[in-house]
Amino acid sequence: MQERFETFTVLINRISRDIRKIKNQEMADYHLRSAHVSCLYYVYSLGSVTSAELCEHCEEDKATISRAVDYLETNGFLLRDTGAKRYKSPLLLTDKGRDAGKRIAEKIGGILETISHALTENERIEFYRCLSTISRSLEAIVQNSEEKEL
């Protein structure tokens, strides 16, 4: 049982670290970090979104997204529609932001293509099903623990 736990946590941590490294390496020319990359990717992919929606898509807290959006806005990647409240105002890409978003989307597509050669379609579907099951189970454990603390 301990070996399963160690294998699972080591592999998940390694995958997460490698994803962060890829994001940081690819965006070094733009002086962007991992959270910036996620924000640009979702704004590029989904069109205009709000900071609140980015929190949901990026699975990040409000403070992290707020700092990332402020950085991207200050450095000319994003514009904010000033008509609504700051957190609920639509975010729009500048030309610089669209260029970076396109590069990010292309890189992600290439990575997914490379990874997909290692798995059959059925293996990939089953892998994501299992990963989703594990995620939901862990989330339920966290929620149960938080409820007990109250």
Secondary structure, DSSP 8 states (H G I E B T S, - for coil): -HHHHHHHHHHHHHHHHHHHHHHHHHTGGGT--HHHHHHHHHHHHHSSB-HHHHHHHHT--HHHHHHHHHHHHHTTSEEE-TTS-GGGS-EEE-HHHHHHHHHHHHHHHHHHHHHHTTS-HHHHHHHHHHHHHHHHHHHHHHHHHHHHH-
